[in-house]
Amino acid sequence: EPEVTQTPSHQVTQMGQEVILRCVPISNHLYFYWYRQILGQKVEFLVSFYNNEISEKSEIFDDQFSVERPDGSNFTLKIRSTKLEDSAMYFCASAVVSETQYFGPGTRLLVL
Amino acid sequence: DQQVKQNSPSLSVQEGRISILNCDYTNSMFDYFLWYKKYPAEGPTFLISISSIKDKNEDGRFTVFLNKSAKHLSLHIVPSQPGDSAVYFCAAGDSGGSNYKLTFGKGTLLTVNP
């Protein structure tokens, strides 16, 4: 069964460094999302992406964040200058039609 | 922001019995609801969904009920199995031009005892 994959599974970085989290959505899906879950908190929406552009972003998704679909398969989330509070699990999700989103296993990001 | 609430942080059930997980929402724009199951260190796994035009959807052992007037939905698992032990998240979407960004509840930890 096709699934969303994410790399790396864990990333440790120093505050102020740039990180790129990678996702390979399910191949025939058209809608792409990033969510995050800070330890002990809810899963929170960050951004949705459709037709090669951002369709919606949350207030969390400030100028430090960007997303890209550099080729036909990858979907990336870049954090330009990481802060301590960016430490979280980051989940990528994709959907054929926008209702049912399938999630990847997540990347655990730790900012020191 | 408490648009989706799961008021029970945990639930313990005997194997073979019914598990009922509850979810309330406040935003009347939500028109699509999903349940996800999550094991530690894994991503949420889609279980079952329901749109606001229905009041029930069934898939094997899983049934979701939606009461729009009460803004309440529930997930029934019958019979419960030890492998069902996980955190269950209720999520809601609004089709109003937002590509169905999902708003999640805090989750309920279900433990099914053998």
Interface residues (C-beta under 8 A of the other chain):
Chain A: V4 Q6 Y31 Y33 Y35 Q41 K42 V43 E44 F45 S48 Y50 S55 E56 S58 F91 A95 S98 E99 T100 Q101 Y102 F103 G104 P105 G106 R108
Chain B: Y32 L34 Y36 A41 E42 G43 P44 T45 F46 S49 S51 F89 A91 G93 S95 S98 N99 Y100 K101 L102 T103 F104 G105 K106 G107
